[in-house]
């Protein structure tokens, strides 16, 4: 029987075992592979498992350890899901990307316009790649502007096709945004949630806000925008990854009930 699990440090808090069990009604084992030593966890995966989810702080190490990378994982520079083939070779994926694409398509029938990604960590990288591929004109902002510029260069098709602004530039960028992808885990320095909300939906234009943080969201009460919960991102991310693990469609209603 196929076996799956999750590596990271820590992983005791992870919802993955509960979600995966619900997705396939307990037909496949799913374990927490705990430990702070990436190499030890990786070798255990190779010996005992057919696929793993990867969480912090191992995503970049997994990126470098796999034999092959999916196109989106290669562009984003991080892996959060690895599948082992029968011959023992491994392929790394980034299912965060899938989660963003599907969450946006679910909420917005015709994606497009101006997208603003706030935060350029792991979630921000996936969100930026997804928005770009959905046809949005993309602007990035991050406390470390250099990090945003590096991400723009890694994703750009042509020079200058992604705009990078410092956080102070949000005053001008927020009113014209059609989609905000907020990937910072808490309030942004210098821009409390109420300041961001006050700048959205200028002149009554429709605006959507997708928040990555589903545990302690700060924008969940809709204001002058339509809210997309990080739980939808999580659900679609999980389901897309599970299909890669098993080749079988998961029970998304069961996953949603767990969330």
C-alpha positions as CSV (number, residue, x, y, z in Angstrom):
1,X,0.0,0.0,0.0
2,X,1.2,3.5,-0.8
3,X,2.3,5.7,2.1
4,X,2.4,9.4,2.4
5,X,3.5,12.0,5.0
6,X,4.8,15.5,5.7
7,X,8.3,16.7,6.7
8,X,9.2,19.9,8.4
9,X,10.1,21.3,11.8
10,X,7.8,21.5,13.6
11,X,5.0,19.5,12.0
12,X,2.9,18.5,15.0
13,X,0.5,21.4,14.4
14,X,-0.1,20.4,10.7
15,X,-3.6,19.8,9.5
16,X,-2.3,17.6,6.6
17,X,-2.9,14.2,8.2
18,X,-6.5,15.1,9.0
19,X,-7.2,16.6,5.6
20,X,-5.6,13.7,3.7
21,X,-7.4,11.1,5.8
22,X,-10.7,12.8,5.0
23,X,-9.9,13.2,1.3
24,X,-9.6,9.4,0.9
25,X,-11.7,8.2,3.8
26,X,-8.7,6.6,5.5
27,X,-7.6,4.4,2.7
28,X,-4.0,5.5,2.7
29,X,-1.6,6.0,5.6
30,X,-0.3,9.6,6.2
31,X,2.3,10.3,8.8
32,X,4.0,13.2,10.5
33,X,7.7,12.8,9.7
34,X,9.2,14.9,12.5
35,X,12.7,16.1,13.0
36,X,14.9,19.1,12.5
37,X,17.5,17.3,10.3
38,X,16.4,17.6,6.7
39,X,18.7,14.9,5.4
40,X,17.4,12.4,8.0
41,X,13.8,13.2,7.1
42,X,14.5,13.0,3.3
43,X,16.2,9.6,3.6
44,X,13.3,8.3,5.6
45,X,11.0,9.5,2.8
46,X,13.1,7.8,0.2
47,X,13.0,4.5,2.1
48,X,9.4,4.4,3.3
49,X,7.1,6.7,1.4
50,X,5.6,7.3,-2.0
51,X,5.0,11.1,-1.6
52,X,5.5,13.8,1.0
53,X,4.3,17.3,1.7
54,X,7.1,19.7,2.6
55,X,6.7,22.6,5.1
56,X,9.0,25.1,6.6
57,X,11.9,25.2,6.9
58,X,12.6,22.5,4.3
59,X,11.0,23.9,1.1
60,X,14.2,25.3,-0.5
61,X,16.2,22.2,0.6
62,X,13.6,19.9,-1.0
63,X,13.9,22.1,-4.1
64,X,17.6,21.2,-4.3
65,X,17.2,17.6,-3.4
66,X,14.7,16.4,-6.1
67,X,15.6,14.8,-9.4
68,X,13.1,16.9,-11.4
69,X,11.1,20.0,-10.9
70,X,7.7,20.9,-12.3
71,X,7.7,24.2,-14.3
72,X,5.9,26.2,-11.5
73,X,8.2,24.9,-8.8
74,X,11.3,25.8,-10.9
75,X,10.0,29.3,-11.4
76,X,9.0,29.9,-7.8
77,X,12.2,28.3,-6.4
78,X,10.5,26.2,-3.7
79,X,9.0,22.8,-3.4
80,X,6.1,21.8,-1.0
81,X,5.2,18.4,-2.5
82,X,7.4,15.6,-3.7
83,X,6.3,12.4,-5.5
84,X,8.5,9.4,-5.8
85,X,8.2,7.3,-9.0
86,X,8.4,3.5,-9.1
87,X,12.1,3.8,-10.2
88,X,12.9,5.8,-7.1
89,X,13.3,9.2,-8.8
90,X,11.6,12.2,-7.3
91,X,9.7,15.2,-8.8
92,X,9.1,18.4,-6.8
93,X,5.9,20.4,-7.2
94,X,4.6,23.7,-5.7
95,X,0.9,23.1,-5.0
96,X,0.6,26.5,-3.4
97,X,0.6,27.8,-7.0
98,X,-2.3,25.4,-7.8
99,X,-4.2,26.6,-4.8
100,X,-3.9,30.3,-5.7
101,X,-4.9,29.7,-9.3
102,X,-8.0,27.6,-8.4
103,X,-9.1,29.9,-5.5
104,X,-9.0,32.9,-7.9
105,X,-10.8,31.1,-10.7
106,X,-13.5,30.0,-8.2
107,X,-14.1,33.5,-7.0
108,X,-13.5,35.5,-10.2
109,X,-15.1,34.0,-13.4
110,X,-13.0,36.2,-15.6
111,X,-9.6,36.9,-13.9
112,X,-7.6,39.9,-15.1
113,X,-6.7,43.5,-14.5
114,X,-4.3,44.7,-11.9
115,X,-3.0,42.4,-9.2
116,X,-1.0,43.5,-6.2
117,X,1.0,41.0,-4.2
118,X,1.9,42.1,-0.7
119,X,4.8,40.0,0.7
120,X,7.4,38.0,-1.3
121,X,8.0,35.0,1.0
122,X,7.1,31.5,-0.1
123,X,3.4,32.2,-0.3
124,X,4.0,35.5,-2.1
125,X,6.2,33.8,-4.7
126,X,3.4,31.3,-5.5
127,X,0.8,34.0,-5.5
128,X,2.8,36.2,-7.8
129,X,3.4,33.4,-10.3
130,X,-0.3,32.4,-10.3
131,X,-1.5,35.9,-10.8
132,X,0.9,36.5,-13.6
133,X,-0.2,33.3,-15.4
134,X,-3.9,34.3,-15.0
135,X,-3.2,37.4,-17.0
136,X,-2.9,40.1,-14.4
137,X,-0.7,43.1,-14.6
138,X,1.5,42.4,-11.6
139,X,2.9,44.7,-8.9
140,X,5.0,43.4,-6.0
141,X,5.8,45.0,-2.7
142,X,7.8,43.7,0.2
143,X,9.5,45.2,3.3
144,X,12.8,44.1,1.7
145,X,12.4,45.7,-1.8
146,X,15.5,43.8,-3.0
147,X,13.7,40.5,-2.4
148,X,10.7,41.7,-4.5
149,X,13.0,42.8,-7.3
150,X,14.7,39.4,-7.4
151,X,11.3,37.7,-7.6
152,X,10.2,40.0,-10.4
153,X,13.4,39.1,-12.3
154,X,12.8,35.4,-11.8
155,X,9.2,35.6,-13.1
156,X,9.5,38.2,-15.8
157,X,9.0,37.3,-19.4
158,X,10.4,40.6,-20.5
159,X,12.3,43.3,-18.6
160,X,10.0,45.5,-16.7
161,X,6.8,43.6,-17.1
162,X,6.4,43.3,-13.3
163,X,6.4,46.5,-11.3
164,X,8.1,46.6,-7.9
165,X,7.2,49.3,-5.3
166,X,8.2,49.9,-1.7
167,X,5.5,49.6,0.9
168,X,5.0,53.4,1.0
169,X,3.9,53.1,-2.6
170,X,0.8,51.2,-1.5
171,X,-1.0,54.5,-1.0
172,X,-1.1,54.9,-4.8
173,X,-1.3,51.3,-5.8
174,X,-4.1,50.0,-3.6
175,X,-7.0,52.2,-5.0
176,X,-6.5,50.9,-8.6
177,X,-6.0,47.2,-7.7
178,X,-8.5,44.6,-8.9
179,X,-7.0,41.9,-6.8
180,X,-4.9,42.0,-3.6
181,X,-2.9,38.9,-2.7
182,X,-2.0,39.5,1.0
183,X,0.6,37.0,2.0
184,X,2.1,38.6,5.1
185,X,1.2,36.7,8.2
186,X,0.1,39.8,10.1
187,X,-0.2,43.6,9.8
188,X,2.2,45.2,7.5
189,X,4.6,47.7,9.1
190,X,3.3,51.2,8.5
191,X,0.0,50.0,7.0
192,X,-2.5,48.6,9.6
193,X,-5.4,46.7,8.1
194,X,-7.8,49.6,8.4
195,X,-5.4,51.8,6.4
196,X,-5.3,49.2,3.6
197,X,-9.1,48.8,3.6
198,X,-9.6,52.5,3.4
199,X,-7.7,52.6,0.1
200,X,-9.5,49.8,-1.6
201,X,-12.4,50.0,-4.0
202,X,-11.9,53.6,-5.0
203,X,-14.8,55.0,-6.9
204,X,-16.8,51.9,-6.3
205,X,-14.6,49.7,-8.5
206,X,-14.9,46.0,-7.6
207,X,-11.9,44.6,-5.8
208,X,-11.0,41.1,-4.4
209,X,-8.7,40.3,-1.5
210,X,-7.2,36.9,-1.1
211,X,-5.5,36.4,2.3
212,X,-3.0,33.6,2.8
213,X,-3.3,33.5,6.6
214,X,-6.3,31.3,7.4
215,X,-5.4,30.7,11.1
216,X,-5.7,34.3,12.2
217,X,-7.0,36.4,9.3
218,X,-7.1,40.2,9.6
219,X,-9.3,41.0,6.6
220,X,-12.0,38.3,7.0
221,X,-14.7,40.9,7.6
222,X,-15.4,42.2,4.1
223,X,-15.4,45.9,3.6
224,X,-15.1,47.6,0.3
225,X,-13.9,44.4,-1.3
226,X,-14.9,40.8,-1.9
227,X,-13.0,38.5,0.5
228,X,-11.4,35.2,-0.6
229,X,-10.4,33.1,2.5
230,X,-7.1,31.4,2.7
231,X,-9.1,28.3,3.6
232,X,-10.1,28.1,-0.1
233,X,-6.4,28.4,-1.1
234,X,-5.6,25.6,1.4
235,X,-8.4,23.4,0.2
236,X,-7.4,23.7,-3.5
237,X,-3.8,23.4,-2.7
238,X,-4.4,20.2,-0.7
239,X,-6.7,18.6,-3.4
240,X,-4.3,19.4,-6.2
241,X,-1.4,17.8,-4.3
242,X,-3.4,14.7,-3.3
243,X,-4.2,14.0,-7.0
244,X,-0.5,14.0,-7.7
245,X,0.1,11.6,-4.8
246,X,-2.5,9.0,-5.7
247,X,-3.8,9.7,-9.2
248,X,-7.3,9.6,-7.7
249,X,-9.7,12.5,-7.2
250,X,-10.1,13.4,-3.5
251,X,-13.3,14.0,-1.7
252,X,-13.2,17.9,-1.6
253,X,-16.4,18.1,0.4
254,X,-14.8,16.0,3.1
255,X,-11.7,18.2,3.1
256,X,-13.9,21.3,3.3
257,X,-15.8,19.9,6.3
258,X,-12.5,19.4,8.1
259,X,-11.5,23.0,7.4
